[in-house]
Amino acid sequence: MIRVVLPHHLRTLANVGKEIELEVSEPVTLAAVLDALEAAYPMLRGAIRNRNTGRRRPLIRFFACGQDLSHESPDAPMPAAVVSGTEPLLIVGAMAGG
């Protein structure tokens, strides 16, 4: 099971707690996790990725194991600790402004 931590606004939209668990088939990539997340919680479609392009929304970031995965290829393998369920994938709403 893959653990995913959502920011408050997405938790409210999906009506879930801070952390959710998803069954994700191999190979476990960011794209596969997001596909499973959107399949389980269809109300999140378009909130994390653009519906047409599949690209990450500008104010959404992805972190795991102390690494910023936001600019990695969506098809790159997730860190082993995420795949094993030891560490969660953090989806974070970025701060903007100055």
HUSULGI-V887781 format. One record per pair of residues at least 12 apart in sequence whose C-alpha atoms are under 10 Angstrom apart, sorted by the first residue. I is the first residue (numbers start at 1). GAP is how many residues later the second one is. If there is no record, write none. Layout:
I;GAP + I;GAP
This chain:
1;19 + 1;20 + 1;21 + 1;22 + 1;23 + 1;24 + 1;81 + 1;82 + 1;83 + 1;84 + 1;85 + 1;87 + 2;18 + 2;19 + 2;20 + 2;21 + 2;22 + 2;26 + 2;31 + 2;34 + 2;79 + 2;80 + 2;81 + 2;82 + 2;83 + 2;84 + 2;85 + 2;86 + 2;87 + 3;16 + 3;17 + 3;18 + 3;19 + 3;20 + 3;30 + 3;79 + 3;80 + 3;81 + 3;82 + 3;83 + 3;84 + 3;85 + 3;86 + 3;87 + 4;14 + 4;15 + 4;16 + 4;17 + 4;18 + 4;29 + 4;30 + 4;33 + 4;60 + 4;78 + 4;81 + 4;83 + 4;84 + 4;85 + 4;86 + 4;87 + 5;12 + 5;13 + 5;14 + 5;15 + 5;16 + 5;57 + 5;58 + 5;83 + 5;84 + 5;85 + 5;86 + 5;87 + 6;12 + 6;13 + 6;14 + 6;83 + 6;84 + 6;85 + 6;86 + 6;87 + 7;12 + 7;53 + 7;83 + 7;84 + 7;85 + 7;86 + 7;87 + 8;84 + 8;85 + 9;38 + 9;83 + 9;84 + 10;33 + 10;34 + 10;37 + 10;38 + 10;81 + 10;82 + 10;83 + 11;33 + 13;28 + 13;30 + 13;31 + 13;34 + 14;24 + 14;26 + 14;27 + 14;28 + 14;29 + 14;30 + 15;26 + 15;28 + 16;25 + 19;69 + 19;70 + 19;71 + 20;17 + 20;68 + 21;16 + 21;64 + 21;67 + 22;12 + 22;14 + 22;15 + 22;18 + 22;63 + 23;13 + 23;14 + 23;17 + 24;12 + 24;13 + 24;59 + 26;51 + 26;57 + 27;48 + 27;49 + 27;50 + 27;51 + 27;56 + 28;47 + 28;48 + 28;49 + 28;50 + 28;51 + 28;52 + 28;54 + 28;55 + 29;44 + 29;45 + 29;46 + 29;47 + 29;48 + 29;49 + 29;50 + 29;54 + 30;32 + 30;39 + 30;40 + 30;42 + 30;43 + 30;44 + 30;45 + 30;46 + 30;47 + 30;48 + 30;49 + 30;59 + 31;18 + 31;23 + 31;24 + 31;42 + 31;43 + 31;44 + 31;45 + 31;46 + 31;47 + 32;42 + 32;43 + 32;45 + 32;46 + 33;41 + 33;45 + 33;56 + 34;14 + 34;15 + 34;20 + 34;40 + 47;13 + 48;12 + 48;13 + 48;43 + 48;44 + 48;45 + 54;20 + 55;19 + 56;14 + 56;15 + 56;18 + 57;36 + 58;12 + 58;35 + 58;36 + 59;33 + 59;34 + 59;35 + 59;36 + 59;37 + 60;31 + 60;32 + 60;33 + 60;34 + 60;35 + 61;29 + 61;30 + 61;31 + 61;32 + 61;33 + 62;27 + 62;28 + 62;29 + 62;30 + 62;31 + 62;32 + 63;25 + 63;26 + 63;27 + 63;28 + 63;29 + 64;14 + 64;15 + 64;17 + 64;18 + 64;23 + 64;24 + 64;25 + 64;26 + 64;27 + 65;13 + 65;14 + 65;15 + 65;16 + 65;17 + 65;21 + 65;22 + 65;23 + 65;24 + 65;25 + 66;21 + 66;24 + 67;12 + 68;22 + 69;20 + 69;21 + 69;22 + 70;21 + 70;22
